[in-house]
Amino acid sequence: MEEIKRKEKQCYFCANNLKEVGYKDANFLRRFINFYGKILPRKRTGTCSKHQRKLAVAIKRARVMAILPFVNK
């Protein structure tokens, strides 16, 4: 049996040399949440653990500031 080798996803923030994850850019943050408004896991987005933590904080801040919804109906 042949093993399927999958290309590992590269962190978007590391690849583009982005230092901070801003909470004000709603369109950018929507890439990292699913249809229901849940934060997508690292395995799905390909972000590194450092940036995934910063991303989660930014999404949560945007929700509190009413930039992003908590849930979609």
N, C-alpha and C positions, 0 to 999 in steps of 0.2 A: 504494500500500500504506500502510496505517495503522500507525504505530508504537505499540507498547504501552508506555504510561508506567506504571512501577511506583513505588509509594510507597516512599520510602526508609525503612528501619527506623530507629527512634530507639534510641539507647543506653539500656538499662534503668537503668544506674547514673546517667547524667546526668539522665535524666527524673525519677528519684526522689530526686535530690540526695544520693546515697550517696557518701561520701568513700572508705571503705575496703572491701575485699572480704575477708571473714573466711573462714578455712579450716575453722572448726568446724561450720558449718551445712551438713551433708551434703545435706539435702533441697533447699536452694537451689542448691548447686553441681551437683546432678544435672540441672538444667535446661540446663546448658551442656556436658554430655557425652552422647555417643550410646549406643546399646545396647551397643556393644562396649567402652565405657569411654574412647573417644578424645575429646579436646577438640574441640568444634565450632568451625569457623572464624568469623571476623567476619562474613563475607558471609551466613552462615546465621543467626547470633544477632542481628546488628545492633549489637553493641557497638562503641564507638570503640576506636582502637588503644591508647590509654592504659589503659583499663579491661580490654581483652583481655589485655594483658601482666600486669596485676595478677591477673586471673582465672586465667590459666595458672599463675602462681606459687602461688596459693591451692589450686588443684586438685592440683598436684604435692605441696604440703605435706600436704594431706589424705590423699593416697595413702601417703606415707611414714609418717604417723601412724596408718594403718590405719583411717581414717574412711571413705575411698572405696576401692573395689577398683582394682587396676591393670587387670585385664581381667575380663569376665564370661564365664562358661563356658556 
